[in-house]
Amino acid sequence: MYKAIFNYQQTRFLTSAPDIRALPDDSGIEVAFAGRSNAGKSSALNTLTRQNSLARTSKTPGRTQLINTFHLADNKRLIDLPGYGFAKVPLEVKEKWQKSLSEYLIKRKSLKGIVVLMDIRHPLKDLDQQLVHWAVQSGLSVLILLTKADKLSPGPRKKTLLEVRDASMAFMGDVTVEAFSSLNKFGLTELEQVLDRWFSDEPVESTEP
């Protein structure tokens, strides 16, 4: 049985930031969680850390409008990025936090990899593919996490997983695909294995004075 290198249960909240200027020093390693507003991002983070309320969950998709930062270990952080796509919020609000999301992805030097969460019943929507393409072109590792896997029976779940893995080869980068369920912890070990690999690499030194 796999034993995680890092103790994800010790993850603690650091700060919520409206933009990258309010984030911690840009050093070490960060792994960001991103996805459509109804993809189950907060639930996945809570499952990973074994904490029911570390990341805020809501029945109203799109409530996460800030860059939420969590401390995992020395100079190692998990990032909960604003959801994209579905959120029923005013256009000016949506544009503001979408700008924050783009700025973080482009400028944050400590960003090592991105976990892109997609509902297993509706994978690889246009915005999802755009994000994965951008990440690969930027030299980032990507884990496509197909959430809500409990919504499908084993046969269709495996079929979708294989189809998305096959489709992900077109991205021509370091892209891993796994199925995941916050409800029954399906895929949790695979998620920990990928994060352990990313966090075990040499950290980026800060370029700030």
Backbone as numpy.savetxt, mean C-alpha at the origin, in Angstrom:
# Nx Ny Nz CAx CAy CAz Cx Cy Cz
6.62 -23.06 9.11 5.78 -21.85 9.11 6.65 -20.61 9.11
6.31 -19.65 8.27 7.13 -18.45 8.13 7.03 -17.56 9.36
8.21 -17.09 9.83 8.25 -16.15 10.95 8.79 -14.83 10.43
7.99 -13.78 10.53 8.37 -12.48 9.98 9.63 -11.94 10.64
10.47 -11.26 9.84 11.69 -10.65 10.36 11.35 -9.47 11.26
10.38 -8.69 10.85 10.00 -7.50 11.61 8.71 -7.76 12.38
8.62 -7.14 13.55 7.43 -7.30 14.39 6.40 -6.24 14.01
5.53 -6.57 13.08 4.56 -5.60 12.58 3.54 -5.20 13.65
3.42 -6.03 14.67 2.48 -5.73 15.75 2.94 -4.52 16.57
4.23 -4.20 16.50 4.75 -3.05 17.24 4.61 -1.74 16.48
4.02 -1.78 15.30 3.82 -0.56 14.51 3.00 0.45 15.31
3.43 1.70 15.26 2.69 2.75 15.97 2.53 3.97 15.08
1.47 4.70 15.33 1.17 5.90 14.55 2.20 6.99 14.83
2.65 7.67 13.76 3.59 8.78 13.90 2.90 10.12 13.65
2.38 10.29 12.43 1.80 11.60 12.11 0.90 11.50 10.88
-0.02 12.45 10.77 -0.80 12.63 9.55 -0.36 13.94 8.91
-0.05 13.89 7.63 0.50 15.06 6.96 -0.33 15.42 5.73
-0.59 16.71 5.52 -1.32 17.14 4.33 -0.45 17.09 3.07
0.88 17.12 3.26 1.80 17.06 2.12 3.15 16.57 2.63
4.11 16.40 1.71 5.38 15.78 2.09 6.23 16.68 2.99
5.97 17.97 3.01 6.75 18.86 3.86 6.50 18.62 5.35
5.39 17.98 5.66 5.06 17.71 7.06 5.40 16.28 7.47
6.07 15.53 6.59 6.44 14.15 6.89 7.76 14.08 7.66
8.07 12.94 8.27 9.37 12.77 8.94 10.52 12.90 7.93
11.72 13.02 8.45 12.93 13.14 7.64 12.95 12.06 6.55
13.31 12.46 5.35 13.29 11.56 4.19 14.53 10.68 4.17
14.59 9.72 5.10 15.71 8.80 5.19 15.17 7.42 5.56
16.03 6.40 5.47 15.59 5.06 5.80 14.77 4.44 4.68
13.79 3.64 5.05 12.96 2.94 4.08 11.49 3.14 4.41
10.72 3.49 3.39 9.27 3.58 3.53 8.60 2.65 2.53
7.52 2.02 2.98 6.67 1.23 2.09 5.27 1.84 2.16
4.73 2.17 1.00 3.44 2.86 0.94 2.33 1.89 0.54
1.17 2.08 1.15 -0.04 1.35 0.78 -0.95 2.32 0.01
-1.34 1.94 -1.19 -2.16 2.80 -2.03 -3.25 1.96 -2.69
-4.34 2.62 -3.03 -5.42 1.89 -3.70 -6.66 2.73 -3.83
-7.61 2.22 -4.57 -8.88 2.90 -4.70 -9.53 3.02 -3.33
-10.41 3.99 -3.20 -10.95 4.31 -1.88 -11.77 3.19 -1.27
-12.18 2.21 -2.06 -12.97 1.11 -1.53 -12.24 -0.22 -1.61
-10.91 -0.18 -1.64 -10.12 -1.40 -1.85 -9.79 -2.13 -0.55
-10.10 -1.54 0.61 -9.80 -2.20 1.88 -8.40 -1.94 2.39
-7.88 -0.77 2.08 -6.50 -0.43 2.45 -6.29 -0.38 3.97
-7.17 0.35 4.66 -7.03 0.48 6.12 -7.19 -0.86 6.81
-8.12 -1.67 6.33 -8.33 -3.00 6.91 -7.09 -3.87 6.74
-6.43 -3.77 5.60 -5.21 -4.56 5.37 -4.10 -4.13 6.33
-3.95 -2.83 6.54 -2.94 -2.35 7.47 -3.24 -2.82 8.89
-4.49 -2.78 9.27 -4.87 -3.24 10.62 -4.61 -4.73 10.79
-4.87 -5.49 9.73 -4.62 -6.94 9.79 -3.13 -7.22 9.88
-2.34 -6.52 9.09 -0.88 -6.70 9.11 -0.30 -6.43 10.49
-0.79 -5.38 11.15 -0.22 -4.95 12.43 -0.94 -5.56 13.64
-1.97 -6.39 13.38 -2.76 -7.01 14.45 -3.34 -5.95 15.39
-3.72 -4.82 14.82 -4.32 -3.74 15.60 -5.63 -3.33 14.93
-6.70 -3.37 15.68 -8.02 -3.15 15.09 -8.26 -1.72 14.62
-7.53 -0.78 15.20 -7.83 0.62 14.86 -6.58 1.45 14.58
-5.50 0.81 14.15 -4.29 1.57 13.81 -4.59 2.51 12.65
-5.14 1.95 11.58 -5.56 2.77 10.44 -7.08 2.90 10.49
-7.56 4.08 10.28 -9.00 4.32 10.36 -9.74 3.64 9.22
-10.76 2.88 9.57 -11.62 2.30 8.55 -12.96 3.02 8.59
-13.61 3.04 7.47 -14.89 3.76 7.40 -15.79 3.10 6.38
-17.09 3.14 6.64 -18.05 2.64 5.66 -18.20 3.63 4.51
-17.63 4.82 4.67 -17.65 5.83 3.61 -16.27 5.88 2.96
-16.08 5.26 1.79 -14.77 5.27 1.13 -14.27 6.69 0.90
-12.95 6.87 1.02 -12.35 8.16 0.72 -12.14 9.05 1.93
-12.29 8.49 3.14 -12.13 9.30 4.34 -10.65 9.61 4.61
-9.75 8.75 4.12 -8.32 8.99 4.32 -7.84 10.02 3.31
-7.72 11.28 3.76 -7.32 12.35 2.85 -5.96 12.94 3.21
-5.27 12.30 4.15 -3.94 12.73 4.57 -2.95 11.60 4.34
-1.66 11.93 4.34 -0.62 10.91 4.27 -0.34 10.48 5.71
-0.76 9.28 6.06 -0.61 8.78 7.43 0.66 7.95 7.54
1.50 8.28 8.52 2.81 7.67 8.69 2.85 6.83 9.96
3.39 5.61 9.84 3.48 4.71 10.98 4.92 4.23 11.15
5.39 4.18 12.40 6.74 3.73 12.72 6.73 2.22 12.90
7.58 1.51 12.13 7.72 0.07 12.26 8.96 -0.29 13.08
10.09 0.28 12.71 11.36 0.06 13.39 12.23 1.27 13.10
13.47 1.26 13.59 14.35 2.40 13.37 14.47 2.69 11.87
14.07 3.91 11.49 14.18 4.36 10.10 13.41 3.48 9.12
12.35 2.84 9.61 11.49 2.04 8.75 10.04 2.41 9.04
9.31 2.78 7.98 7.96 3.31 8.16 6.98 2.70 7.15
5.73 2.56 7.60 4.62 2.22 6.72 3.84 3.50 6.44
3.40 3.67 5.20 2.68 4.88 4.80 1.31 4.50 4.26
0.28 5.14 4.80 -1.09 4.96 4.31 -1.43 6.18 3.47
-1.47 5.99 2.15 -1.69 7.11 1.22 -3.19 7.35 1.00
-3.55 8.57 0.61 -4.95 8.87 0.31 -5.49 7.93 -0.77
-6.70 7.46 -0.57 -7.33 6.62 -1.57 -7.63 7.42 -2.83
-7.78 6.74 -3.95 -8.08 7.44 -5.19 -9.30 6.80 -5.85
-9.93 7.56 -6.71 -11.01 6.99 -7.52 -12.41 7.27 -7.03
-12.93 6.44 -6.15 -14.36 6.39 -5.88 -14.91 7.51 -5.01
-14.06 8.10 -4.18 -14.52 8.94 -3.07 -15.53 10.03 -3.44
-16.61 10.10 -2.68 -17.63 11.12 -2.88 -17.29 12.33 -2.03
-16.30 13.08 -2.48 -15.90 14.30 -1.78 -15.91 15.44 -2.80
-15.98 16.70 -2.33 -15.95 17.83 -3.26 -14.72 17.78 -4.16
-14.87 18.21 -5.40 -13.79 18.15 -6.38 -12.54 18.85 -5.88
-12.69 20.02 -5.26 -11.50 20.76 -4.80 -10.75 20.00 -3.72
-11.49 19.28 -2.87 -10.85 18.45 -1.84 -10.12 17.29 -2.49
-10.80 16.65 -3.44 -10.20 15.51 -4.13 -8.91 15.93 -4.85
-8.95 17.06 -5.53 -7.77 17.53 -6.26 -6.61 17.82 -5.32
-6.93 18.33 -4.13 -5.88 18.67 -3.16 -5.16 17.43 -2.68
-5.91 16.39 -2.30 -5.20 15.22 -1.78 -4.67 14.32 -2.86
-5.19 14.42 -4.08 -4.57 13.71 -5.19 -3.20 14.34 -5.52
-3.12 15.65 -5.37 -1.84 16.33 -5.58 -0.83 15.90 -4.54
-1.27 15.77 -3.28 -0.39 15.31 -2.22 0.12 13.91 -2.51
-0.77 13.05 -3.00 -0.39 11.68 -3.35 0.67 11.68 -4.44
0.45 12.43 -5.51 1.40 12.47 -6.62 2.75 13.01 -6.17
2.73 14.06 -5.36 3.96 14.68 -4.88 4.77 13.69 -4.05
4.10 12.94 -3.21 4.79 11.95 -2.38 5.45 10.89 -3.26
4.71 10.36 -4.22 5.22 9.28 -5.06 6.41 9.73 -5.91
6.41 10.98 -6.32 7.47 11.48 -7.20 8.72 11.89 -6.43
8.54 12.51 -5.27 9.66 13.17 -4.60 10.25 12.43 -3.40
9.55 11.46 -2.85 9.99 10.83 -1.61 11.10 9.82 -1.89
12.33 10.14 -1.50 13.49 9.31 -1.82 13.55 8.01 -1.03
12.96 8.00 0.17 13.02 6.80 1.00 11.99 5.75 0.61
11.15 6.07 -0.36 10.12 5.13 -0.80 10.76 3.95 -1.52
10.57 2.75 -0.97 11.20 1.55 -1.51 10.24 0.73 -2.37
8.99 0.65 -1.91 8.02 -0.16 -2.64 6.61 0.30 -2.35
5.69 -0.12 -3.22 4.28 0.26 -3.08 3.42 -0.99 -3.09
2.56 -1.11 -2.08 1.54 -2.14 -2.07 0.29 -1.51 -2.68
-0.09 -1.98 -3.86 -1.27 -1.46 -4.55 -2.42 -2.43 -4.30
-3.41 -1.97 -3.56 -4.53 -2.82 -3.18 -5.66 -2.70 -4.19
-6.19 -3.84 -4.60 -7.30 -3.88 -5.56 -8.31 -4.92 -5.10
-9.57 -4.60 -5.18 -10.63 -5.57 -4.91 -10.48 -6.72 -5.91
-10.35 -7.94 -5.42 -10.11 -9.09 -6.30 -11.22 -9.27 -7.33
-12.39 -8.71 -7.05 -13.51 -8.82 -8.00 -13.43 -7.78 -9.10
-12.58 -6.75 -8.90 -12.47 -5.67 -9.88 -11.01 -5.22 -10.00
-10.11 -6.10 -10.41 -8.68 -5.74 -10.45 -8.29 -4.94 -11.68
-7.13 -4.29 -11.57 -6.48 -3.63 -12.71 -7.36 -2.61 -13.43
-8.03 -1.77 -12.65 -8.73 -0.63 -13.23 -7.69 0.35 -13.78
-8.14 1.32 -14.57 -7.21 2.23 -15.23 -6.27 2.93 -14.25
-6.81 3.47 -13.16 -5.97 4.18 -12.20 -4.97 3.24 -11.52
-5.39 1.99 -11.28 -4.48 1.01 -10.70 -3.30 0.76 -11.64
-3.61 0.56 -12.91 -2.56 0.27 -13.89 -1.61 1.47 -14.05
-2.17 2.67 -14.02 -1.33 3.86 -14.12 -0.35 3.94 -12.97
-0.82 3.62 -11.77 0.05 3.67 -10.59 1.16 2.63 -10.67
0.81 1.41 -11.09 1.82 0.36 -11.21 2.84 0.71 -12.29
2.37 1.22 -13.43 3.28 1.65 -14.50 4.25 2.71 -13.99
3.72 3.71 -13.28 4.57 4.77 -12.77 5.62 4.21 -11.82
5.21 3.32 -10.93 6.13 2.75 -9.94 7.26 1.98 -10.61
6.90 1.14 -11.59 7.92 0.36 -12.30 8.90 1.28 -13.03
8.38 2.30 -13.69 9.24 3.25 -14.41 10.15 4.01 -13.46
9.74 4.13 -12.21 10.55 4.84 -11.21 11.49 3.89 -10.46
11.51 2.62 -10.85 12.41 1.67 -10.23 11.95 1.15 -8.89
10.67 1.28 -8.60 10.12 0.81 -7.33 9.59 -0.61 -7.46
9.65 -1.34 -6.35 9.03 -2.65 -6.29 7.54 -2.48 -6.03
6.74 -3.40 -6.56 5.29 -3.32 -6.41 4.73 -4.66 -5.95
3.84 -4.61 -4.98 3.05 -5.78 -4.60 1.59 -5.44 -4.90
0.99 -6.15 -5.85 -0.43 -6.02 -6.10 -1.14 -6.96 -5.14
-1.91 -6.40 -4.23 -2.60 -7.18 -3.22 -4.09 -7.22 -3.57
-4.55 -8.40 -3.93 -5.95 -8.57 -4.34 -6.79 -8.82 -3.09
-7.41 -7.76 -2.61 -8.11 -7.81 -1.33 -9.52 -8.42 -1.46
-10.11 -8.66 -0.29 -11.48 -9.22 -0.20 -11.56 -10.58 -0.89
-10.46 -11.35 -0.77 -10.39 -12.66 -1.42 -11.43 -13.62 -0.86
-11.92 -13.35 0.33 -12.96 -14.21 0.92 -14.29 -14.10 0.18
-14.43 -13.08 -0.66 -15.66 -12.89 -1.42 -15.78 -13.88 -2.58
-14.67 -14.55 -2.91 -14.68 -15.54 -3.99 -14.40 -16.93 -3.44
-14.99 -17.93 -4.05 -14.68 -19.30 -3.68 -13.29 -19.66 -4.21
-12.67 -20.73 -3.70 -11.28 -21.03 -4.08 -11.01 -21.09 -5.57
-11.93 -21.68 -6.35 -11.70 -21.79 -7.80 -11.59 -20.45 -8.49
-12.62 -19.60 -8.41 -12.54 -18.27 -9.03 -11.41 -17.41 -8.45
-11.13 -17.58 -7.17 -10.04 -16.80 -6.55 -8.71 -17.15 -7.19
-8.44 -18.44 -7.35 -7.18 -18.87 -7.97 -7.12 -18.43 -9.42
-8.25 -18.53 -10.12 -8.31 -18.13 -11.53 -7.97 -16.65 -11.68
-8.56 -15.80 -10.84 -8.30 -14.36 -10.91 -6.85 -14.06 -10.56
-6.34 -14.73 -9.52 -4.94 -14.52 -9.11 -4.00 -14.83 -10.27
-4.21 -15.96 -10.94 -3.34 -16.35 -12.06 -3.48 -15.38 -13.23
-4.70 -14.91 -13.48 -4.92 -13.97 -14.58 -4.21 -12.64 -14.32
-4.27 -12.15 -13.08 -3.61 -10.88 -12.75 -2.09 -11.06 -12.77
-1.61 -12.20 -12.31 -0.16 -12.46 -12.38 0.31 -12.47 -13.82
-0.47 -13.08 -14.69 -0.13 -13.13 -16.10 -0.13 -11.72 -16.70
-1.17 -10.94 -16.37 -1.28 -9.57 -16.89 -0.16 -8.68 -16.36
0.30 -8.94 -15.13 1.31 -8.08 -14.51 2.67 -8.20 -15.19
2.87 -9.26 -15.95 4.14 -9.41 -16.66 4.34 -8.30 -17.68
3.24 -7.72 -18.14 3.32 -6.63 -19.12 3.94 -5.37 -18.52
3.93 -5.26 -17.19 4.52 -4.08 -16.55 6.05 -4.11 -16.62
6.61 -5.31 -16.82 8.06 -5.49 -17.00 8.86 -4.88 -15.86
8.49 -5.23 -14.63 9.21 -4.74 -13.47 9.13 -5.73 -12.33
9.56 -5.29 -11.15 9.49 -6.12 -9.94 8.08 -6.03 -9.38
7.17 -6.82 -9.95 5.76 -6.80 -9.57 5.34 -8.18 -9.08
4.90 -8.25 -7.85 4.40 -9.48 -7.24 2.90 -9.36 -7.07
2.19 -10.46 -7.21 0.73 -10.44 -7.05 0.32 -11.51 -6.05
-0.46 -11.13 -5.04 -0.96 -12.07 -4.04 -2.42 -11.76 -3.74
-3.17 -12.80 -3.36 -4.54 -12.63 -2.90 -4.52 -12.42 -1.39
-5.51 -11.67 -0.88 -5.49 -11.29 0.54 -6.92 -11.11 1.06
-7.10 -11.48 2.32 -8.38 -11.24 2.98 -8.13 -10.78 4.41
-8.62 -9.59 4.74 -8.52 -9.10 6.11 -9.41 -9.91 7.05
-10.48 -10.47 6.50 -11.45 -11.19 7.31 -10.88 -12.48 7.87
-10.22 -13.27 7.02 -9.72 -14.56 7.48 -8.19 -14.67 7.45
-7.51 -13.55 7.28 -6.03 -13.47 7.30 -5.38 -14.21 6.14
-6.14 -14.54 5.13 -5.60 -15.21 3.94 -4.60 -14.28 3.26
-3.39 -14.80 2.98 -2.37 -14.02 2.29 -1.51 -13.16 3.19
-1.75 -13.21 4.50 -0.98 -12.38 5.43 0.50 -12.76 5.44
0.79 -14.05 5.43 2.19 -14.50 5.40 2.90 -14.00 4.16
2.24 -14.09 3.01 2.85 -13.62 1.77 3.12 -12.12 1.81
2.20 -11.36 2.40 2.41 -9.92 2.55 3.62 -9.64 3.43
3.73 -10.35 4.54 4.88 -10.15 5.44 6.19 -10.51 4.76
6.19 -11.55 3.95 7.42 -11.96 3.26 7.91 -10.87 2.31
7.00 -10.28 1.57 7.38 -9.21 0.62 7.88 -7.99 1.39
7.18 -7.59 2.44 7.60 -6.42 3.21 8.94 -6.66 3.89
9.15 -7.86 4.41 10.44 -8.19 5.03 11.57 -8.02 4.03
11.35 -8.45 2.80 12.39 -8.34 1.76 12.69 -6.87 1.47
11.65 -6.07 1.35 11.85 -4.66 1.04 12.54 -3.92 2.20
12.10 -4.17 3.41 12.65 -3.46 4.56 14.06 -3.93 4.93
14.47 -5.07 4.44 15.80 -5.60 4.77 16.90 -5.02 3.90
16.53 -4.31 2.86 17.52 -3.67 1.98 18.17 -2.49 2.69
19.30 -2.06 2.14 20.00 -0.92 2.72 19.16 0.35 2.63
19.06 1.11 3.72 18.24 2.32 3.71 18.86 3.44 2.90
18.02 4.37 2.49 18.47 5.57 1.77 18.92 6.61 2.80
20.09 7.20 2.58 20.56 8.26 3.48 19.89 9.56 3.14
19.57 10.33 4.16 18.91 11.61 3.94 19.85 12.57 3.21
19.29 13.33 2.28 20.07 14.35 1.57 19.81 15.74 2.13
18.99 15.79 3.18 18.66 17.08 3.77 19.77 17.52 4.72
19.99 18.83 4.87 21.06 19.30 5.75 20.75 19.00 7.21
